[in-house]
Amino acid sequence: MLAIDVGRKRIGLALSDPSGTLARPWKMVPHAPSLAAAVGEMADLIGRLVAEDDGLGAVVVGLPTRLDGRPTEATPHARAFAERLRARVTVPVVLQDERLTSVEAESRLAARARDWKTRKAQLDAAAAAVILQDYLDAQRSGSDPLP
Protein backbone atom coordinates (compact mmCIF):
# COMPACT_ATOMS: atom_id res chain seq x y z
CA MET A 1 0.00 0.00 0.00
CA LEU A 2 0.99 3.57 -0.62
CA ALA A 3 0.17 6.47 1.69
CA ILE A 4 0.07 10.07 0.52
CA ASP A 5 0.31 13.04 2.86
CA VAL A 6 -0.82 15.89 0.61
CA GLY A 7 0.52 19.29 1.57
CA ARG A 8 0.41 22.55 -0.35
CA LYS A 9 4.20 22.58 -0.78
CA ARG A 10 5.23 18.94 -0.47
CA ILE A 11 3.74 15.47 -0.75
CA GLY A 12 5.00 12.81 1.63
CA LEU A 13 4.92 9.18 0.52
CA ALA A 14 5.14 5.95 2.51
CA LEU A 15 4.90 2.29 1.58
CA SER A 16 3.83 -0.80 3.47
CA ASP A 17 5.57 -4.11 3.39
CA PRO A 18 3.96 -6.72 1.09
CA SER A 19 2.08 -8.29 4.03
CA GLY A 20 0.41 -4.96 4.88
CA THR A 21 1.76 -5.02 8.43
CA LEU A 22 4.37 -2.27 8.63
CA ALA A 23 4.60 1.18 7.07
CA ARG A 24 7.84 2.95 6.28
CA PRO A 25 8.60 6.44 5.01
CA TRP A 26 9.53 6.40 1.35
CA LYS A 27 10.14 9.86 -0.04
CA MET A 28 8.98 13.42 -0.35
CA VAL A 29 8.17 15.13 -3.64
CA PRO A 30 7.46 18.81 -4.24
CA HIS A 31 3.77 19.56 -4.79
CA ALA A 32 3.12 20.34 -8.45
CA PRO A 33 1.92 23.86 -9.30
CA SER A 34 -1.72 22.77 -9.60
CA LEU A 35 -3.98 20.11 -8.14
CA ALA A 36 -4.45 18.55 -11.58
CA ALA A 37 -0.69 18.33 -12.13
CA ALA A 38 -0.11 16.84 -8.65
CA VAL A 39 -2.80 14.21 -9.26
CA GLY A 40 -1.28 13.42 -12.66
CA GLU A 41 2.18 12.93 -11.17
CA MET A 42 0.83 10.68 -8.43
CA ALA A 43 -1.32 8.70 -10.90
CA ASP A 44 1.78 8.06 -13.03
CA LEU A 45 3.76 6.96 -9.96
CA ILE A 46 0.92 4.68 -8.83
CA GLY A 47 0.74 3.16 -12.32
CA ARG A 48 4.42 2.28 -12.09
CA LEU A 49 3.99 0.76 -8.62
CA VAL A 50 1.00 -1.31 -9.75
CA ALA A 51 3.11 -2.74 -12.59
CA GLU A 52 5.89 -3.93 -10.23
CA ASP A 53 6.17 -7.56 -9.10
CA ASP A 54 4.64 -7.00 -5.66
CA GLY A 55 2.06 -4.64 -7.13
CA LEU A 56 0.06 -2.12 -5.15
CA GLY A 57 -3.19 -2.94 -3.39
CA ALA A 58 -4.49 0.48 -2.37
CA VAL A 59 -3.68 4.13 -1.87
CA VAL A 60 -4.33 5.83 1.47
CA VAL A 61 -4.67 9.63 1.41
CA GLY A 62 -4.39 11.52 4.67
CA LEU A 63 -7.41 13.66 5.53
CA PRO A 64 -6.61 16.65 7.73
CA THR A 65 -9.16 17.43 10.44
CA ARG A 66 -9.20 19.39 13.68
CA LEU A 67 -8.89 17.52 16.96
CA ASP A 68 -12.68 17.63 17.35
CA GLY A 69 -13.13 16.13 13.86
CA ARG A 70 -14.22 19.29 12.08
CA PRO A 71 -12.61 20.09 8.71
CA THR A 72 -9.59 22.36 8.42
CA GLU A 73 -8.79 24.70 5.56
CA ALA A 74 -6.73 21.85 4.04
CA THR A 75 -9.55 19.27 4.17
CA PRO A 76 -11.22 20.26 0.85
CA HIS A 77 -7.85 20.10 -0.93
CA ALA A 78 -7.17 16.56 0.34
CA ARG A 79 -10.70 15.41 -0.54
CA ALA A 80 -10.42 16.88 -4.06
CA PHE A 81 -7.02 15.24 -4.48
CA ALA A 82 -8.42 11.84 -3.47
CA GLU A 83 -11.50 12.19 -5.70
CA ARG A 84 -9.44 13.09 -8.75
CA LEU A 85 -6.95 10.34 -8.01
CA ARG A 86 -9.77 7.75 -7.77
CA ALA A 87 -10.77 8.68 -11.31
CA ARG A 88 -7.24 8.12 -12.60
CA VAL A 89 -6.02 4.89 -10.98
CA THR A 90 -7.14 1.27 -10.96
CA VAL A 91 -6.54 0.59 -7.25
CA PRO A 92 -8.81 1.71 -4.41
CA VAL A 93 -8.14 5.16 -2.95
CA VAL A 94 -9.25 5.61 0.66
CA LEU A 95 -9.10 8.49 3.11
CA GLN A 96 -7.50 8.15 6.55
CA ASP A 97 -7.80 10.62 9.41
CA GLU A 98 -4.43 12.28 9.88
CA ARG A 99 -4.98 14.08 13.19
CA LEU A 100 -1.68 14.54 15.05
CA THR A 101 0.33 12.51 12.52
CA SER A 102 2.83 15.33 11.95
CA VAL A 103 3.31 15.69 15.71
CA GLU A 104 3.93 11.96 16.06
CA ALA A 105 6.26 11.91 13.05
CA GLU A 106 8.24 14.87 14.41
CA SER A 107 8.55 13.15 17.77
CA ARG A 108 9.85 9.94 16.17
CA LEU A 109 12.32 11.84 14.01
CA ALA A 110 13.55 13.94 16.95
CA ALA A 111 14.53 10.73 18.73
CA ARG A 112 16.87 9.87 15.84
CA ALA A 113 18.04 13.20 14.42
CA ARG A 114 18.87 16.28 16.46
CA ASP A 115 19.22 18.64 13.52
CA TRP A 116 15.91 20.33 12.59
CA LYS A 117 16.88 20.67 8.91
CA THR A 118 17.50 16.93 8.69
CA ARG A 119 14.16 16.19 10.35
CA LYS A 120 12.25 18.70 8.21
CA ALA A 121 13.45 17.02 5.00
CA GLN A 122 12.02 13.71 6.24
CA LEU A 123 8.89 14.96 8.03
CA ASP A 124 6.34 14.62 5.20
CA ALA A 125 7.34 11.04 4.40
CA ALA A 126 7.40 10.19 8.10
CA ALA A 127 3.90 11.66 8.51
CA ALA A 128 2.73 9.56 5.55
CA ALA A 129 4.15 6.48 7.31
CA VAL A 130 2.16 7.31 10.46
CA ILE A 131 -1.00 7.75 8.35
CA LEU A 132 -0.39 4.40 6.67
CA GLN A 133 0.40 2.60 9.92
CA ASP A 134 -2.81 3.98 11.46
CA TYR A 135 -4.74 2.67 8.44
CA LEU A 136 -3.08 -0.76 8.58
CA ASP A 137 -3.75 -1.04 12.31
CA ALA A 138 -7.41 -0.04 11.80
CA GLN A 139 -7.79 -2.65 9.07
CA ARG A 140 -6.48 -5.37 11.38
CA SER A 141 -8.87 -4.28 14.14
CA GLY A 142 -11.84 -4.15 11.74
CA SER A 143 -12.38 -0.36 11.71
CA ASP A 144 -13.70 1.26 8.56
CA PRO A 145 -11.77 3.98 6.71
CA LEU A 146 -13.32 7.37 6.12
CA PRO A 147 -15.72 7.74 3.16
KAURHU-V514712 format. One line per field, one symbol per residue. phi: phi as a letter, one per 30 degrees, with the letter a starting at -180 (. if undefined). psi: psi as a letter, one per 30 degrees, with the letter a starting at -180 (. if undefined). A space follows every 50 residues. Layout:
BEGIN
phi = ???
psi = ???
END
This chain:
BEGIN
phi = .ccbcdcdcbbcbbbcdedicbcbdcacbddddbddddddddddddeddd ddedibcabccdcdbdedjddcddedddddeddddedcbccdbbcbecei dddddddddddcbddddddddcddddddddeddedddddddiddddd
psi = lkkkjjlfelkkkllllffhekkkkdlkkkklfleeeeeeeeeeeeeeee flefakelkjkkjkllegfllaffeeeeeeeeeeeefflflkklkkkgkg eeeeeeeeeffekekeeeeeffeeeeeeeeeeeeeeeeeefgkkll.
END
